[in-house]
Amino acid sequence: MRIVTIVIFLLVTLYSNEFALKFWKEQETFSDYLVRHKIDASKFFAKVNPEDLKFLSSIEAGAPFFENSDKKGLKEVLIPLGEEMQMHIQRGKDGYSFDIIPLKYKVVKNRIGFTLKSNCFTNVKELTNNPHLATYLKRVFKDQIDFTKLQKGDFIAIDYEQKSINGLPWEKPIIHAAYIRHRKSEYFALRDGEDGYQFWTNSESHETKSVVTAPVYLRFSNPLSKIRITSKFTYKRWHPILHRYRPHLGIDYGAKSGTPIHAIADGKVIYAGWMRGYGKVVKINHGYGLVSLYAHQSRILVKRGDLVKRGEVIGKVGSTGRSTGPHLHLGFYKRGKAINPSYYLEKRVKVQSAIVTKKVVVKSEKLEKELTKEAKIEYNTLVKSNSQNIYRWKDYNATVTIVVKKEDSSNGKRVEVRSKKGDA
């Protein structure tokens, strides 16, 4: 019990600091951002190395970042660039400085259990200071429970882990196992693979069935008819002039000026114009959180709002912006985060996972489940501390094990098959 209490205390302490998680506003440039915070943009940009300005100009709408302010105004800003690096803006005696530094995060592992006092979202946030955990819990049970019908007195337990940057939740949590008691009905979910969960319930209103959502695929092509890569995507590239590591969040293709540039997939043009550092730029939204960027063009052939098809010519290769010669810089973003375009190019990529959920009918109040006529399920239960209203999984350091008991048709005896395991 003391272990759980300490974990929750550390979690709250870790999440308590001055940083606030923000999301980049639509159509706001970094200059606009500085002006909004009453910072002299010209003085700031004068201190930034020209090679680094392109990172400030390529921030995607909706991209998450961290902001720290005090009575004097903006104090510190951290803008993640990828898995390893982040932009760092900080106020000092001589104004604001800019650098690109390693991105560091912690993984918080926690288990919580509580009786609803108001509503699920409010109570979970109060316990964990994580505003997103309840949203993902709802997604886990979306085909099992109507969260609008949860009420005071219902019980919820969650076993999860969450990345944390600067004491704030980062990216989506991973829920390993969860339990909800609503009135006399009990529901249990165990993570089964990367996207799916297995469910058990004693609610007689649920019948055995499967719900399947078909996966969605997108086809991506190369942006040029002839491919000559001059600089690959990397989070850490040694810069020969700056003598420090700098990310290159895209792929550079060498080509003659005027070479046609093709859309890599179907989508809608969300930007067509000049962008500091990148020159003439086109950005295409492909849906599902995916956006492609085509920089340094000599001529733009589309306008904002146009619907384009994969392979359609959207512009011509050039050397506008900060460029040493004609080439195409292709950037690719997933929910505002730069990713390697090569993971998608010349491939048919699944952009939405298939969702398979199973509902089963329970025969007893002790949660021995019936999967088939011959199979029953048993799993580790929850125990309550006498001192505090906090629950934990039985065998705290053990894994949750699902044991399927089946009849042996040859001799009528039961055999145990340990079929599903998950960290708990």
C-alpha positions in Angstrom: 0.0 0.0 0.0 2.9 2.4 0.9 4.3 1.7 -2.6 1.2 2.9 -4.3 0.9 6.0 -2.1 4.5 6.9 -2.9 4.0 6.4 -6.6 1.0 8.7 -6.6 2.9 11.3 -4.5 5.8 11.2 -6.9 3.5 11.5 -9.9 1.8 14.6 -8.5 5.2 16.1 -7.6 6.5 15.4 -11.0 3.6 17.0 -12.7 3.8 20.1 -10.5 5.9 22.9 -12.0 5.6 26.1 -14.0 5.5 24.7 -17.5 2.2 24.7 -19.4 1.5 22.4 -22.4 0.3 24.5 -25.4 -0.5 23.9 -29.0 0.6 26.0 -31.9 -2.1 28.3 -33.3 -3.4 28.0 -36.8 -1.7 30.4 -39.2 0.5 31.9 -36.5 4.1 32.5 -37.5 6.9 32.6 -34.9 7.2 36.3 -35.5 3.5 36.6 -34.6 4.1 34.5 -31.5 6.9 36.9 -30.4 4.8 39.9 -31.0 1.9 38.4 -29.0 4.3 38.1 -26.1 5.6 41.6 -26.5 9.1 40.5 -27.6 11.1 42.4 -30.2 11.2 40.0 -33.1 14.0 41.8 -35.0 16.4 41.6 -32.0 15.5 38.0 -31.4 16.1 36.9 -35.0 19.4 38.9 -35.1 20.8 36.5 -32.5 19.6 33.3 -34.2 22.0 31.6 -36.7 20.5 31.8 -40.2 20.8 28.0 -40.5 18.4 27.6 -37.5 15.7 30.0 -38.7 14.2 27.3 -40.9 13.2 25.3 -37.8 11.2 28.3 -36.4 9.5 28.7 -39.7 8.4 25.1 -40.0 6.3 24.8 -36.8 3.1 23.0 -37.7 -0.3 24.2 -36.5 -1.4 22.1 -33.6 2.2 21.1 -32.7 2.6 20.7 -28.9 5.1 22.8 -27.0 5.9 23.9 -23.5 5.7 27.4 -22.1 7.0 28.9 -18.9 5.9 32.4 -17.9 6.3 34.7 -14.8 5.3 38.2 -13.9 7.7 39.6 -16.4 6.2 37.7 -19.3 7.5 34.8 -21.3 10.4 33.1 -19.5 11.2 29.9 -21.4 9.8 27.9 -24.4 10.6 24.3 -25.4 9.4 23.2 -28.8 10.0 19.5 -29.6 11.4 18.8 -33.1 11.2 15.0 -33.1 12.2 12.1 -30.9 15.5 13.5 -29.7 15.8 17.3 -30.1 13.9 20.4 -29.2 14.1 24.1 -29.7 14.9 26.1 -26.6 14.1 29.8 -26.2 15.0 31.4 -22.9 15.0 34.9 -21.4 18.3 36.2 -20.1 20.0 39.4 -19.1 20.6 40.3 -22.8 17.2 39.3 -24.1 16.1 36.0 -25.4 18.5 33.2 -26.6 17.8 30.3 -29.0 19.3 26.9 -29.1 18.5 23.3 -30.1 19.1 20.9 -27.3 18.4 17.2 -26.6 14.8 16.3 -25.7 14.5 14.4 -22.5 11.4 12.7 -21.0 10.6 10.4 -18.2 8.2 7.4 -18.2 5.8 7.5 -15.3 4.3 4.1 -14.4 1.3 4.3 -12.1 -1.8 2.5 -10.9 -4.8 4.3 -9.5 -8.1 3.2 -8.0 -11.0 5.4 -6.8 -14.7 5.7 -6.2 -16.4 8.3 -8.4 -17.2 11.5 -6.5 -18.2 13.7 -9.4 -17.3 12.4 -12.9 -14.6 10.3 -14.4 -12.7 13.0 -16.2 -12.6 15.4 -13.2 -11.6 12.7 -10.7 -8.9 11.2 -12.9 -7.3 14.6 -13.6 -7.4 15.4 -9.8 -5.6 12.1 -9.0 -3.0 12.2 -11.8 -2.9 15.8 -13.1 -3.2 14.2 -16.5 -6.1 15.7 -18.5 -5.9 13.1 -21.2 -5.9 9.8 -19.3 -9.7 9.7 -18.9 -10.2 10.4 -22.6 -8.1 7.3 -23.5 -9.9 5.2 -20.8 -13.1 6.1 -22.6 -11.7 5.0 -25.9 -10.7 1.7 -24.4 -14.2 1.0 -23.3 -16.0 2.8 -26.1 -17.9 -0.3 -27.2 -18.6 -1.5 -23.7 -19.6 1.4 -21.5 -21.6 4.6 -22.0 -19.4 7.0 -19.9 -22.3 9.5 -19.6 -24.1 7.0 -17.4 -21.3 6.5 -14.9 -22.4 7.9 -11.5 -21.2 8.6 -8.0 -20.2 5.4 -6.2 -19.0 3.6 -9.3 -15.4 2.3 -9.0 -12.5 2.7 -11.5 -9.0 1.3 -11.5 -6.3 2.0 -14.2 -2.9 0.5 -14.7 -1.0 2.8 -17.1 2.2 4.5 -18.1 2.8 8.0 -19.4 5.7 9.9 -21.0 6.4 13.1 -19.2 8.4 16.2 -20.4 9.0 19.0 -17.9 6.6 17.4 -15.5 3.7 17.4 -18.0 2.1 14.5 -19.9 3.6 13.9 -23.3 1.9 11.9 -26.1 -0.8 9.4 -25.4 -0.8 7.2 -22.3 -0.6 3.4 -22.5 -3.3 1.8 -20.5 -2.2 -1.8 -19.7 -5.3 -2.8 -17.8 -8.5 -1.2 -16.5 -11.5 -2.1 -14.4 -14.8 -0.3 -14.0 -17.7 -1.3 -11.6 -20.9 0.5 -12.7 -23.8 -0.4 -10.4 -23.8 -4.2 -10.4 -22.0 -4.6 -13.6 -18.2 -5.1 -13.8 -15.9 -4.6 -16.8 -12.3 -5.6 -17.2 -10.0 -4.7 -20.1 -6.5 -6.1 -20.8 -4.2 -4.6 -23.5 -3.8 -7.2 -26.2 -1.1 -6.0 -28.7 -0.5 -2.4 -29.8 -4.0 -1.3 -30.7 -6.5 -3.7 -29.2 -7.9 -4.9 -25.9 -9.6 -8.0 -24.6 -12.8 -7.5 -22.6 -14.7 -9.4 -19.9 -17.9 -8.3 -18.2 -20.6 -9.7 -16.0 -23.2 -7.4 -17.5 -26.1 -9.5 -18.8 -27.0 -6.8 -21.2 -23.9 -7.6 -23.3 -24.1 -10.4 -25.9 -21.2 -12.2 -27.4 -20.2 -10.4 -30.7 -17.3 -8.8 -32.5 -17.1 -5.2 -33.7 -14.6 -4.7 -36.6 -13.6 -1.4 -38.2 -11.8 -1.9 -41.5 -8.3 -0.4 -41.8 -7.7 2.7 -44.0 -4.7 2.8 -46.4 -3.1 5.7 -48.2 -0.7 5.4 -51.2 2.4 7.6 -51.2 4.7 8.4 -54.1 8.0 10.1 -54.5 7.9 13.9 -55.0 10.2 13.9 -58.1 10.3 11.7 -61.1 14.1 11.2 -60.7 15.4 10.7 -57.2 18.8 12.0 -56.0 18.9 12.4 -52.2 21.5 14.9 -51.0 20.6 15.0 -47.4 18.6 12.4 -45.4 16.2 12.8 -42.5 18.0 12.7 -39.1 17.4 14.0 -35.6 21.1 14.6 -35.0 23.3 15.8 -37.8 26.7 17.3 -37.1 26.8 20.8 -38.6 30.2 21.6 -40.3 29.8 25.3 -39.8 28.0 25.6 -36.5 30.1 22.7 -35.0 27.1 21.3 -33.1 24.4 18.8 -33.6 21.4 20.0 -35.6 18.4 18.0 -36.8 17.5 17.8 -40.5 13.8 17.1 -40.3 13.1 16.2 -43.9 14.7 14.8 -47.1 16.6 17.0 -49.6 16.5 16.0 -53.2 19.0 17.5 -55.7 17.4 18.5 -59.0 17.6 21.2 -61.8 15.7 24.4 -61.3 12.2 24.1 -62.9 11.9 20.3 -62.3 8.2 19.5 -61.6 7.3 18.7 -58.0 4.5 16.1 -57.4 2.1 15.7 -54.5 3.1 12.6 -52.6 -0.5 11.7 -51.8 -4.1 13.0 -52.2 -4.9 15.9 -50.0 -5.9 19.6 -49.6 -3.4 22.5 -49.9 -3.4 24.3 -46.6 -0.5 26.7 -47.4 1.0 28.1 -50.6 3.4 31.1 -50.2 6.6 32.4 -48.7 7.9 30.9 -45.5 11.0 32.3 -43.7 14.0 30.0 -44.4 12.1 27.7 -46.7 11.3 30.3 -49.4 8.3 29.4 -51.6 6.4 26.6 -49.8 3.4 24.3 -50.4 1.8 22.3 -47.5 -0.7 19.6 -48.1 -3.0 18.0 -45.5 -3.5 14.3 -46.3 -5.9 13.7 -43.4 -5.4 11.4 -40.4 -3.0 14.0 -38.9 -0.6 13.8 -41.9 0.9 16.9 -43.6 3.6 17.2 -46.3 5.8 20.3 -46.9 7.6 21.1 -50.2 10.2 23.9 -49.8 12.5 26.2 -51.8 10.3 26.2 -54.9 10.9 28.5 -57.8 7.3 28.6 -58.7 4.1 27.5 -56.9 1.3 26.1 -59.2 -1.4 25.6 -56.6 -3.3 27.8 -54.1 -4.6 27.3 -50.6 -7.8 25.3 -50.6 -7.0 23.3 -53.8 -7.7 19.6 -53.7 -4.8 17.7 -55.3 -4.3 14.1 -56.3 -1.2 11.9 -55.8 1.3 12.7 -58.5 -0.2 16.0 -59.5 2.3 18.8 -60.2 2.1 21.4 -57.5 5.3 23.5 -58.2 8.8 23.7 -59.6 12.1 23.0 -58.0 14.1 26.2 -57.1 16.5 27.7 -54.6 14.3 30.3 -52.8 14.9 31.0 -49.1 18.1 29.9 -47.4 19.5 27.5 -50.0 22.9 26.8 -51.5 21.5 25.6 -54.8 18.3 24.3 -56.5 16.8 21.4 -54.6 13.6 20.2 -53.0 13.2 19.9 -49.2 10.4 17.5 -48.4 9.1 17.6 -44.8 6.5 15.2 -43.4 4.5 15.7 -40.2 2.2 13.5 -38.1 0.0 15.5 -35.7 2.5 18.4 -35.8 5.5 16.2 -35.2 8.2 15.8 -37.9 8.8 12.2 -39.0 10.9 10.5 -41.6 9.2 10.8 -45.1 10.9 7.6 -46.2 8.6 5.6 -43.9 5.8 6.5 -46.3 7.2 7.1 -49.7 6.5 4.5 -52.4 4.4 2.5 -49.9 0.8 1.7 -49.2 0.5 2.7 -45.5 -2.2 1.9 -43.0 -3.2 5.2 -41.5 -6.1 3.9 -39.3 -5.8 0.7 -37.3 -8.4 -2.0 -37.4 -10.3 -2.2 -34.2 -11.6 -5.5 -33.0 -13.5 -5.8 -29.7 -15.1 -8.8 -28.2 -18.0 -8.8 -25.8 -18.7 -11.9 -23.7 -21.5 -13.0 -21.4 -20.5 -13.8 -17.8 -22.1 -16.7 -15.8 -21.1 -15.9 -12.3 -20.6 -12.9 -9.9 -17.0 -14.1 -9.4 -16.1 -13.0 -12.9 -15.5 -16.5 -14.3 -16.2 -15.7 -17.9 -17.6 -17.9 -20.7 -15.7 -17.4 -23.9 -17.1 -20.6 -25.4 -19.2 -23.4 -24.0 -16.0 -25.1 -22.9 -13.9 -22.1 -21.7 -13.8 -20.0 -18.6 -11.7 -17.0 -17.5 -10.0 -16.2 -14.2 -7.7 -13.2 -13.5 -6.0 -11.4 -10.6 -8.4 -9.3 -8.6 -8.2 -5.9 -6.8 -7.7 -5.6 -3.1 -8.5 -2.6 -1.0 -6.3 -1.0 1.8 -7.9 -0.6 5.1 -6.1 2.7 5.7 -7.0 4.6 2.5 -9.4 4.5 -0.3 -6.8 3.3 -2.8 -6.9 0.1 -4.6 -4.1 -1.8 -6.2 -3.7 -4.9 -8.3 -3.2 -8.1 -6.3 0.5 -9.3 -6.5 1.7 -5.8 -7.2 5.0 -6.8 -8.9 3.5 -9.6 -10.9 1.9 -9.7 -14.3 -1.8 -9.9 -14.8 -2.4 -13.4 -16.2 -5.5 -14.6 -17.9 -6.0 -18.3 -17.4 -8.3 -20.1 -19.8 -9.7 -23.4 -18.4 -10.9 -25.8 -21.1 -12.4 -29.2 -21.0 -10.2 -31.9 -22.4 -12.5 -33.7 -24.8 -10.5 -36.9 -24.6 -10.9 -37.6 -20.9 -13.2 -34.8 -19.6 -10.6 -33.2 -17.4 -9.9 -29.5 -17.2 -6.6 -28.2 -18.3 -5.2 -24.7 -17.7 -3.8 -22.7 -20.7 -2.1 -19.5 -19.8 -3.1 -17.6 -22.9 -2.8 -13.8 -22.2 -0.3 -11.8 -20.2 0.2 -8.1 -19.7 2.2 -5.9 -17.5 0.2 -4.8 -14.5 
